[in-house]
């Protein structure tokens, strides 16, 4: 396809900077760099303290968790007002930047509805299970010039339980296998990686490893200190250790040395980026089967109940899975190249379908401020994009 000017909008809870806090930050980094490597002119719209190697247009001066920690401020007026103002101001600035298309990866309700209201070519990619404000926004706004993606079929089905919209598509997350080198053998130990917080189920990995008698190393940031102090720290010792929060290259080495990844979601898991990273290194997965876990891990894993009561059995089973099988699954289904090609096809479709003369949709002020709509002069939108 022709080369484009692309605004990649990222979630702003954390900076897009290594070591990344979670899968959304990793995705934004890889997406921006991969598009740039293919010749597109990319600007990342993200927290102003992001350091990602492409131009950054600040969505806000600093990531919001620094001033309004999510666990303390989630759902409060002060955080909601901060996010609303930041997204409205950033979207208004985009109007004058001459982008061909916007790739929206935020969790905010304004970008999808703006695309629908003014005929703005945009791709919105979903990364979390549906919550009310986001689910309503994407259902209200999906259009030929505004396709929506989920990272698994299970993920999209959750947003459209009555049948997935015509302009909603599955584009699985992808990684560069070269960044996650294959290791033919493991050391007989287990790893767990992710944000240490209840919905990631770190405590279930600990319990399973202890029951199975297999050493476990935990990697990741402590997101919920109360949870860590209550259920993780007391278990640390010779058999269970916390290896800290590692950058990707260091984490790849740890995945490759291990014999199994414990993957323990306690939510409707949309994908599972840590699972495919470990699989690329040849490390099979012992997983709690929630959400899209089986859809992603497939025959490179063994599965346990949601409460983790049989995760030790799955751990032992996963140790018997050939490591080459795990690597092949990633190379076949979950490469960065495959992901970018999927997005580029949607960019082309959205641009071809742009319709400045479409029937206008006026959303209630709480859902899309009219001052933001007014900032986009629909009379010359076709020239601007």
N, C-alpha and C positions, 0 to 999 in steps of 0.2 A: 504494500500500500504506500501512498505518498507520505512523506514525512510531515509530521504535525507539530504544532505548539500545544502542549498538554499541561493542564494544571492538575496535579495529583493532590487531592485533599486528604489529609490524614487525621486520624483521631488524635486529640490533643491532651489526653490525660497525662501522658508521658512524652518526653522528647524522643524524636527519632534519632537516636544516637546509641552506638554500642557501649557497653553490653546492653542489648535490648531487653526491655521489661517483659515483653510477651510477643505472641504471634502477630498481633496487629502492627506492632512497630517493625518487626522483621519483614512483614509483607510490604509495608510502605517503602522500606529501604530497598528491597529487592525490586519492587515494581519501578520505582523511580530510576534506579541504576540500569535495569534491563532495557527500559524504554529509551533511555539516553544512549545506551550502547548500540541500539538499532538505528540511531540517527535522529530520533525525535528530539525536539527542544523541550525540556521538562523543567517545570517549576514545582517545587513541593510546597504546598500550603499546609503549614503545621505549626506547632509551638515554636516560638522564636528562638528557643535555646536548643533546637535540633541541630545536629552536625552530621550531615549525610552525604556531602560531596556533590550536591546539585544545588542550584539557587533555591533559597527558601523565602517565601512570602509569608510573613508571620500571621498566623491565625490569631495569636495572642502573644504577648511579650514573652511569657514563660509558661511552661506546661502547668495545667491547672492543679494537679495534685500537689504542687509545691506550696500553694497557698490554701487550697481547699481539698484536703485529703478525702478521697472518695468515701472511705469508710465512715468519716465523720460528717460529710456534707451532702452525700447522695440524697437527692430529692428535696433539698432545701431551696428556698427562694434565692438565697445569695449565690449559690452555685448556678442555679438555672438562669438567673439574670445575667451572670457573667458569661455563660456559654451562649445565650441568645444574642447578646450584644456583640460578642466576638465573631460569631458566625455571620451575623448580618453585615458587620463592617467588612469582613473579608470577602464575602460574596459581592458586595457593592464595588470593592476595588477590582475584582476580577473583570468587571464590565469593560474597563478601559485598557486591559492588558493584551487584548487581541488573541486570546487563546482559541484554537480550533475546537477543542473539546475539554470538558472537565471530567475527571475520574474521581468520583466521590467515595471516599472510604470512611467518612465520619459516621457518628451515631446520631447525628442531629437531624431534626425534622425539616429545617429550612431548605437545604440543597435539593432534595428530591422535588419538593413542591415548587421551588423556583423554576426548575427545569420544565415541569409540566405547565406552569403558568405562562412562561414567556417563550416557550419553544426552544429552549437552550439545549443543544446536544450535550448529553451527559451520560455516563455509565455510573450507576451506583452499585458498589459491591458490598454485600452484607458479610459480617464476620462474627456475629453473635446470635444467640437464639432470639426470637422475637420478643420485644417488650412493647407495650401498648403504643407509645408515641411513635416509635420507629416503624412498627408494623403498619400502622394506619397511614403514615407518610408514604411508604413505598407502594402500598396498595392504591392510594389516591393518585399516584403520580406516574406509574409505569406507562410508557408510551413508546411508539416506534423510535422516536428520537431520544428516549430515555429508557434504555433497557436496564434491567436489574440482574445482578448475578448473586448466586449463592455458591458456597464452596463444596456442597454435596447435594445429592437429591433429597436426602432426609432434611437438610437445612431449608431448602426451598419449600418443601411440603409443609414445614412448620409455619411458614409465613402465609401460605395459601392452602389451608387444610381442605378447602372445597374444590381445589383444582388449581394448578399453577398457571399464572397469567401467561399469555402468548409471548410477551416480551420479557419474560424471566428465564434465565438460563443458568446451567451449572458450569462454572469454570473452577476446577479444583485448584487449590493452592499448589505452588510449585517451588522447587529448590534447584540449585545448580549442583548436580551430583559431584562435580569436581571439588566443591567446598566441603564435601562429606565423604572422605576417602574410605573405600571398602577395606575391611580387615577380615581376613579369612578365619581367625580364631579369636575367642574371647578368653577372659581370665577366670570364668566361673562365678563372677559376681554380677549383681544387678545395679542398675542406675534408675533414677527418677529425675525428671527435669521439668521445671515450670515455676510459676509464681506460687509461693507457699501461702495458700489461702484455702478455706474450707471447700470451695467448689472444685478445687483441683485434687482433693483427696489424698494429700501427702500421708496422713496418718494411716490410711488403708494400705499404702505401699509398705510402710514400716511394719505393720502387723503381719502382713503376708510374708515378708522377708524373714522376720523372726520365727514364724511358724515353720517356714521351709528350711531354716538354718542356713540361709544364703546371705552373705554380706551385701549391704546396700549403701550406696553413696547418693545423697540428695544434692542436686544442683538447682540454684534459683534464688531469686530475691525474696526476702521476707515481706510479703505484702500485708499480712495480718499478724501483728506482733502478739496479740492475745492468743490466737490459735497456735502460733509457733511455741510460745512459752508453755501452753497447756498440753499440747499433744505431740510436739516434735522434739523440743529440747530435752525433755525427760528421758527420751529413748536413745539419745546420742551416747555413743560409747564405742567399744572396739568393733562391734558388728554393724553399727549404724552411724554414719558420719554425714555431716553437712559440708560439702566441698566448695561452698560459696556460689557466687553469681559469675559465670564465665562468659567471655566473648565466644563467638561462633567457632573460631579455629580451635580454641582450647576445648570447647565442649565436644567438637567432632572427635578429638583424640580420646576423650573419656567414653563417648559412645562406642568407638571402635574397640577399646580395651574390654568393654563389658560383654557379658554373654546374654543379657536380656534387659529390656527396658520395661519397667513397671509404669503403666499408663492408667490413671485412676480417676477419670472425670466423675464429678458428682453433679453435673448439669447436662442439659441436652446438647452434647458436644457437637458443634457444627463440622469440625474437621479433625484437628489433632496434628499440628505442625511438628511437635517434638517427636511424634511417632514416625513420620516419614524421614525426619533427619536421622534418627537412630537406624531405621531400616536401610537408608542409603549406605550407612557404615557397616551394614551386614548384621545388625543387632535385631533379633526378633522381639516381639512385643507380647507381654502378658497384660491384658487389658480388661478393665471393667467395661462391659458392653452397654454403653449409653449413647444415644444420638447416632451419629454417623460412624462410630468407631469401626464396626465390622466392614462397612462400605469402603473405608479407607485402608484399613490394615489387611483385610482379606486373609489369604492363606499364609501370611507372614506373622500371624499371631494366634494366641490361645485366649479364651474368653472366660470371664467370671461374672457372677451375679452383681447387681447394683450395690449390694451392701458389702461386697468384697469378702464374703465369708469363705469362698472357695478360691480366692486369688492365689493362695499358695499352691493349689493344684494346677492352676493355669500357668504359674511361674515354672513349675517343673516341666509341664508339657511344652512350653515355649522353648525351653533349653534344647529340645530335640529337633527344632525346625532348622533346616539348612540355611546358613547365612546368605548364600548366593540367591536364594529365593526372595529374601527380603530386598536385596539390592535390585534384582530384576523388576520387582513390582514398582519401585520408585522410577526406574529408568523408563518403564513402559507407560506410566500413568501420571506421574507427579513431577515432571521437570519444569524448570523455569521457562524454558523455550516453549513448551506446550501451553503454559499459562498465558504467556505474552501473546502468542498467536491467537488464542481465544479472545483476549481482550482487543487485539487489533481488529479482528473481524467485527466485533461489536462497535468499535469506534467507527469503522467504515459504514456499517449499517445505520448508526445513529446520525451520522453526517448526511447520508443519502436521504434519510427520512425527515430531516429538519423541516419545520413547517412554521415560519413566522406568521402565517395567516390562519393558524389553527383556531378553533373555537376557544376563546379565553375561559380560564377557570379562575374564579375568585375564591380564595380560601379565607376562612375567618382570620381575623387579625392575630389571634394567639397562635395560629398554625403557620402563617406567613405574613409578615408585616407589609402593608401596602407601600410604605416608603421604600422598601427594598425592591418591590416590583417596579415602582416608579423610577428607580435608579437605572433600570434596564429599558432603554427606549426601543420598543418593539418595531418602530418604524424603520430603523436601519440595522436591525439585528442580523439580517442576512449578510450585510457588508462586514459586520464586525466578526462574524464567525465563518 
